[in-house]
Amino acid sequence: MEMSRRSSKQRNSSGLLFAESSADLSADALEERRVSDSPFPIPDSRLLIAGVDEAGRGPLAGPVTVAAVILDPARPIAGLNDSKKLTEAAREALFPLIVERALAWRIEFVEADEIDRLNILQATLTGMRRALEGLEPRAEAARIDGNKLPRDLPCPAEALIGGDAIEPAIMAASILAKVARDRRMRELHTLYPEYGFDRHKGYPSPAHLDALNKHGPCAEHRRSYAPVRAAIAAHTD
């Protein structure tokens, strides 16, 4: 669910992993990448660069949510930061500014059943690819928070560890992903109030584990996660 080429992997001189699609960069851009002292192999000034981040890999329930954002240099957004370093009120205030001022944005929800089918890593990478594919205008390059890149991306990309503390477009993506997922979990709370999703957002808090053990899992719980499997086993004995 969403809102709104084959690649080869290499490492640059700084050790950053990036993927280059079959739609090659220009010769000048490639040369700039080779000789640049920048930690980024992609020349910023020439490309529409998307930041990509996720929220919700650790919870026992609900989707993992991925966002991709292309910021508009002509419409800066003050206060961007890693979503984990912002208060809920700050994230909520920044969300509409990002949506309004970004050149493009996309939010993808990868639901619990797909997480169980693919595993959480592959589900997250799938969401990242879908988010980039859904951007309009399309990104010409992407910076993805973390140390892994999805396959078959629609543009060149680099994985950037700690990118949500470095790259403004990744910061914006982290805020969209976090706010969208928190809102979804509050919606799920109205369907399954016994679990307290509005408070812990599906993470394995003591209150959530107690509710899971008492009531068993609901349709939004991730069956591939050990505490959920244990609760299923306890309720089928």
C-alpha positions as CSV (number, residue, x, y, z in Angstrom):
1,M,0.0,0.0,0.0
2,E,1.3,3.4,-0.8
3,M,0.7,7.1,-0.3
4,S,0.4,9.9,-2.7
5,R,17.1,-2.0,-14.2
6,R,19.2,-4.2,-13.1
7,S,22.0,-2.7,-11.0
8,S,25.7,-3.5,-10.3
9,K,27.2,-2.7,-6.9
10,Q,30.5,-1.1,-6.4
11,R,32.4,0.8,-3.7
12,N,33.9,4.2,-4.0
13,S,37.2,5.3,-2.6
14,S,35.5,6.2,0.8
15,G,34.0,2.7,1.1
16,L,30.4,3.7,0.4
17,L,28.3,1.1,-1.4
18,F,26.4,2.4,-4.4
19,A,24.5,0.9,-7.3
20,E,24.7,2.1,-10.8
21,S,21.8,1.4,-13.1
22,S,22.1,0.6,-16.8
23,A,21.2,4.3,-17.5
24,D,24.7,5.4,-17.0
25,L,25.7,8.8,-15.7
26,S,27.4,11.1,-18.2
27,A,31.1,10.8,-18.8
28,D,31.7,14.1,-17.0
29,A,29.6,12.9,-14.0
30,L,31.5,9.7,-13.9
31,E,34.8,11.5,-14.0
32,E,33.7,13.8,-11.2
33,R,32.7,10.8,-9.1
34,R,36.1,9.3,-9.6
35,V,38.2,12.3,-8.7
36,S,36.0,13.9,-6.0
37,D,37.1,14.0,-2.4
38,S,33.5,14.1,-1.3
39,P,32.2,11.0,0.6
40,F,29.3,10.9,-1.8
41,P,30.0,9.3,-5.2
42,I,27.0,11.2,-6.8
43,P,27.5,14.8,-7.9
44,D,24.8,16.7,-6.0
45,S,24.4,19.7,-8.2
46,R,23.4,17.9,-11.3
47,L,20.8,15.4,-10.1
48,L,17.4,15.1,-8.4
49,I,18.5,13.2,-5.4
50,A,16.0,11.3,-3.2
51,G,16.5,10.4,0.4
52,V,15.0,7.1,1.6
53,D,14.4,5.8,5.1
54,E,12.2,3.4,7.0
55,A,10.3,3.1,10.2
56,G,9.1,0.0,12.0
57,R,11.5,-2.8,11.5
58,G,11.5,-3.8,15.2
59,P,7.8,-3.9,16.1
60,L,5.9,-7.1,16.5
61,A,2.8,-5.7,14.7
62,G,1.9,-3.4,11.9
63,P,3.7,-2.4,8.7
64,V,7.2,-1.4,8.1
65,T,6.9,2.0,6.5
66,V,9.3,3.5,3.9
67,A,9.4,7.0,2.5
68,A,11.3,8.7,-0.3
69,V,11.7,12.4,-0.6
70,I,13.2,14.8,-3.2
71,L,13.7,18.1,-1.5
72,D,13.4,21.4,-3.4
73,P,16.5,23.6,-2.8
74,A,14.3,26.7,-3.5
75,R,12.0,25.8,-0.6
76,P,14.1,24.9,2.4
77,I,12.6,23.4,5.5
78,A,14.0,24.5,8.8
79,G,14.3,21.9,11.6
80,L,14.9,18.8,9.7
81,N,16.7,16.1,11.7
82,D,16.7,12.3,12.3
83,S,13.1,11.6,13.3
84,K,14.3,9.7,16.4
85,K,15.9,12.9,17.7
86,L,12.7,14.9,17.3
87,T,9.6,15.1,19.6
88,E,6.3,13.8,18.3
89,A,5.0,17.4,18.1
90,A,8.0,18.4,16.0
91,R,7.6,15.5,13.6
92,E,3.9,16.3,13.2
93,A,4.7,19.9,12.5
94,L,7.3,19.1,9.9
95,F,5.2,16.4,8.1
96,P,2.9,18.9,6.2
97,L,5.9,21.2,5.4
98,I,7.7,18.3,3.8
99,V,4.6,17.2,1.9
100,E,4.0,20.8,0.7
101,R,7.5,21.9,-0.2
102,A,9.2,18.7,-1.5
103,L,9.6,18.3,-5.2
104,A,8.3,14.7,-4.7
105,W,7.5,12.4,-1.9
106,R,6.2,8.8,-1.5
107,I,5.2,6.7,1.4
108,E,4.9,2.9,1.2
109,F,3.5,0.5,3.7
110,V,4.7,-3.1,3.6
111,E,2.1,-5.0,5.6
112,A,2.6,-7.8,8.2
113,D,1.7,-10.6,5.9
114,E,4.3,-9.5,3.3
115,I,6.9,-9.1,6.1
116,D,6.2,-12.7,7.1
117,R,6.5,-13.9,3.6
118,L,9.7,-12.1,2.6
119,N,11.4,-11.5,6.1
120,I,11.8,-8.0,7.5
121,L,15.0,-7.1,5.7
122,Q,13.7,-8.0,2.2
123,A,10.3,-6.4,3.0
124,T,12.1,-3.2,3.9
125,L,14.2,-3.3,0.7
126,T,11.1,-4.0,-1.3
127,G,9.4,-0.9,0.3
128,M,12.4,1.2,-0.6
129,R,12.3,0.2,-4.2
130,R,8.6,0.8,-4.5
131,A,9.0,4.2,-2.8
132,L,11.6,5.3,-5.4
133,E,9.6,3.9,-8.2
134,G,6.6,5.9,-7.1
135,L,8.2,9.3,-7.1
136,E,7.1,11.9,-9.7
137,P,9.3,13.5,-10.9
138,R,11.5,10.5,-10.8
139,A,14.7,10.6,-8.8
140,E,17.9,10.6,-10.8
141,A,19.9,9.3,-7.8
142,A,19.1,8.1,-4.3
143,R,20.7,8.1,-0.9
144,I,19.4,5.3,1.3
145,D,19.9,5.2,5.1
146,G,21.7,2.0,6.1
147,N,24.2,-0.4,4.7
148,K,22.2,-2.3,2.1
149,L,20.7,-1.4,-1.2
150,P,17.6,-3.0,-2.8
151,R,18.0,-4.7,-6.2
152,D,16.6,-3.4,-9.4
153,L,16.4,0.3,-8.4
154,P,15.2,2.8,-11.0
155,C,18.2,5.0,-10.4
156,P,21.8,5.0,-9.1
157,A,21.9,4.8,-5.4
158,E,24.2,4.8,-2.4
159,A,23.8,3.3,1.0
160,L,24.7,5.7,3.8
161,I,25.2,4.5,7.3
162,G,23.8,7.1,9.7
163,G,22.4,9.0,6.8
164,D,19.4,10.2,8.7
165,A,21.8,12.4,10.7
166,I,23.7,13.6,7.7
167,E,21.5,14.0,4.6
168,P,18.5,16.4,4.7
169,A,16.5,14.4,2.2
170,I,16.9,11.2,4.4
171,M,15.9,13.2,7.4
172,A,12.7,14.3,5.6
173,A,12.1,10.7,4.6
174,S,12.6,9.5,8.1
175,I,10.0,12.0,9.4
176,L,7.4,11.0,6.8
177,A,7.9,7.3,7.5
178,K,7.7,7.7,11.3
179,V,4.7,10.0,11.3
180,A,2.8,7.9,8.7
181,R,3.5,4.7,10.6
182,D,2.5,6.2,14.0
183,R,-0.8,7.4,12.5
184,R,-1.4,3.9,11.1
185,M,-0.8,2.3,14.5
186,R,-3.3,4.7,16.1
187,E,-5.8,3.6,13.5
188,L,-5.1,0.0,14.3
189,H,-5.7,0.7,17.9
190,T,-9.4,1.5,17.1
191,L,-9.7,-2.0,15.7
192,Y,-7.7,-3.8,18.3
193,P,-7.8,-1.6,21.5
194,E,-6.8,-4.5,23.8
195,Y,-3.1,-4.3,22.6
196,G,-2.4,-0.6,23.2
197,F,-1.0,0.1,19.7
198,D,-1.6,3.8,20.2
199,R,1.0,3.8,23.0
200,H,3.8,1.5,22.0
201,K,3.2,1.4,18.2
202,G,3.6,-2.3,18.1
203,Y,7.1,-2.4,19.7
204,P,7.7,-5.2,22.2
205,S,7.1,-3.2,25.4
206,P,6.1,-5.1,28.5
207,A,2.5,-3.9,28.1
208,H,2.4,-5.2,24.6
209,L,3.9,-8.5,25.5
210,D,1.5,-8.9,28.3
211,A,-1.5,-8.2,26.0
212,L,-0.1,-10.5,23.4
213,N,0.2,-13.3,25.9
214,K,-3.2,-12.7,27.3
215,H,-5.2,-12.3,24.0
216,G,-3.0,-14.0,21.5
217,P,-2.0,-12.3,18.2
218,C,-4.4,-10.3,16.0
219,A,-4.3,-10.1,12.2
220,E,-1.7,-7.3,12.3
221,H,0.9,-9.2,14.3
222,R,4.0,-10.5,12.5
223,R,3.9,-14.3,12.7
224,S,7.6,-14.6,11.8
225,Y,8.7,-12.8,15.0
226,A,9.6,-15.1,17.9
227,P,7.3,-13.5,20.6
228,V,4.3,-13.7,18.3
229,R,5.1,-17.4,17.5
230,A,5.4,-18.1,21.2
231,A,2.0,-16.5,21.8
232,I,0.4,-18.5,19.0
233,A,1.9,-21.7,20.5
234,A,0.6,-20.8,24.0
235,H,-2.9,-20.2,22.7
236,T,-3.0,-23.5,20.7
237,D,-1.9,-25.8,23.5
